[in-house]
């Protein structure tokens, strides 16, 4: 029982980081220009104040999520969220063009990591940490159905979020198509791919797509990839944690570029 209480306390401590609760607090955060990752609003509420918050948040480019009030209750630390909770971002997001410019400034072919709906903040933090260590120029995540740059992600990244630019896009498939138009090859990870990572040429401009924890890449993202790659599996299990897969692919790219 003591272990369970300790785990519950630890989870709530993690969850409380960056949480802004209540209508006035969220409105003030938006007014002050605080970097907001997501705003959660109780589903079905018709209160004009909540509608004002949602409109102001969308105008500022924030992701607004309608959710069950029970989820808000679980997220709440003060137990007086008034139907709205905002989660602060630890740093500003950048544009994809900014990431490509970083590669040009370094005189290097772009090496990008694209996370297709990674919902676990610990996984996203681990991917960002590996991207920083491998010298990747940036990470791209979707605006919806993805963990964002929250305090939990920052902690898991061991500070790497301060050094790796992260872009958040509304449409991941459209983003990949734009990257391809700019000469970036898009490599997707798939367990059933016939080509292994060791057969791929990762020395040129490359965007490596890591699928979600449960279902892998979404259909449209998979169809947009130039090449699908698999990681050879020699054990009895047939999959790796998303952040472990990202590390293996990134360091194969590092090896080839050395």
N, C-alpha and C positions, 0 to 999 in steps of 0.2 A: 504493500500500500504506500509505503514511504517513497519508493521508486516512482510509482505512478504520480504522486503529488509533485515530486521533483520535476518529472517530465512535463506535467501540465503547467507548472510555474514557468519552466523554461520556455515553453511554447508561447505563453501569454507575454512573456518579456520580449521575445522576438517579434511577436505580432504588434506590440504597442509602439515599436520604433516607427516614427514618422506618421503616426495616426493623428488625424485632425478630426475631431468630432463636434457635431452640432451645427446648426444653421449659421449662427453668427460667426463662429470660428472659421467655417469653410468660406463664407463670403469674404471675411477679412483676409484670408490667405489668398484668395483669387485677386482681391483688390490690391494686395501688396505685391503681386507678381511672383508669389511663391511657386517654385517648380512642383507641379502636381503630376503624379504618375497616373492615378485613376481616381474617379469619384464614384462612390457606390450610393445609389438612391433606392429607397424602399419601393418595390414594385407595387403599382396600383395607387400610389399616393396622388391626390389631386390638389394638394396644397400649393397655392400660388408662389410661396417662398421657395419651395423645392423646384418648381418649374423655372423660376428665375435663376436659381443656382445652376441647374442643368444647362440653360441657355447661355449663361455667362461662361461656364466651363467649356462648352463646345466651341464658343467663339474664341476662347484662348487656346484651342487645340488639344484640350484634355480629353481623355477617354472617359465616357460616362457609361456606367453599367447599372442597369436595373436589376435588382436582386431581391431575394426573399428577405423579409424582415428578420428571420431567424439567423441568416448569415450576418446581418449587421449586428445582431445581439452577440453573436459569437466573436466578432471582431472587436466589439466595444470594450474599452477599458474603464470608461467612466460610467457606463450603463445609462447614459442619457444622450444618445446620439441624435435624437429627434428626426430619425429617418434618413440621415445623410452622414457619410464618413468619407473623408478624403485621405489618400495615402500620398505623402510627399515623396518626390523624387530627390535622390541625393545629388544629382547634377543635371544639367541641361542636356537634352538630346541634340544631336547634330543632324545635318542633311547628308544623304548618301554622297552628294557631290563633294562635301567636305572631306569625307574619308578617301575618295579617289584623289583629291588634291594632295592629301598627306602622302600618298604613295608617290605621286609625281614629284613632290618636293624632296623626297628621299632618293629619287632616281631608281625606284624599285617597281617591279610589276605588282599590281594590287593583289593582296591576299586578304580575303574577307571571310568572315564566318556569318552564315545566315541561320538563324534559329527559327524553325517552323513550329510555332505554338508550343514552346517550352513553358509549361505552366508552373513547374517547381522552381522557386527562387534560388534554392541551393544549387540546382543544376545550372541555372543561368549564371550564377555567380562563379561556379567552377569553370564554366566555358569561358567567361570573360578573363578569369585569371590565367587560364591556359593560353588564350589568344594573346595576352600581354607578354607572357614568357616566350611565345613562339614568334613574336614580332609581327603579328597580324596588324593590318592597318585599321581595322574596325570591325564592329559587330552590328548586324542588322536584325531587328526583331519586328514582328507585326504589332499594330496598335491594339488589336483585339486578341483575346484568348492567349495571352502570353504574360509571363511575369515581366515586371518592369524594373526600373532602377530604384528599387526600394532599399531601405536600410539593411534588410536581411540579405539582399543580393550583394550589397557593398561589403558586408561582413564576410560573406562566403568568398568573395573575390579577393580577400586579403588586401584590399586597397587598390586593386587593379582598375576599378571603375574610374579612378582619378586619372588614369593614363590611357585607357582605351576608349576612343570615341564610339558611342552607340547611337545608331540612327533608328528611329521608329517610323514605320511606314504604314499607310492605311491599307494598301493592297500589295501583298508580298509577291504575287505572281507578276503584276505589272512592273514592280521594282526589278525582278529578275530579268524580264524582257528588256528593260532599259539598260541594265548592266551588259547584257549580251550585245546590244546595239553599240556599246562602247568598247567592245572587244574583250569583255571578261567572260571566260568560260565558266559555266555553272555545273558543279559536280554535286550530285545528290548521293546520299548514303542509303542503301537498301540491301537487306539481307539476301534478297533473291537476285541481285545483280550478277551478271556473268563475269564482268571485269572486276578484278581486285584492285585495291588501292596501290598495289605494287606494280601494276601494269599501266597506271595512269601517268601522264606527264603533267606534273603540278608546278613546273618551273615558271610557266607564264602567268598571265593574269588569271586569277582563279577566285571563285566564290564557292565555298564549301557549305552545303546545306545539311543541317542536322535536324532530323525529324523529332516529333514530340515523343514523350516518354512512353506513351501507351500504343499509339497507332503509327508512329513514324511520320513520313512526309504526307501531306494532304495530296489528293489526286491531282489537282491543278498544278501544284508546285512540282510534283514528280514529273508530270508531262512537260513542264517547262525546262527541266534540266537538260543540258547537252549530253551529259554522261552520267550513268548510274554506277556506283562503285560499292563493292562489298568488302568487309573486313574478314579475312579467313578465320573461321571458328573451328578450333580443334577439340574443344571439350564437349560436354554433354548439353550445355546450354547453347541457345542459338541467338542470343542477343547480349548487347552491352549497355550499360548505363549511358545516357546521352552525352554526358560530359566526358566519359572515358572514350567514347567513339570520336568525339571532337579532338581530344588530345592525340589519339593515334593518327588521325588524318592530318592534323596540323603539323605534327612532327615528321611525318613522311614528306610533307611539303618542305619543311625546314631542311631535311636531309638532302633532298633533291636540289635545293637552291644553294647549298653550301659550296 
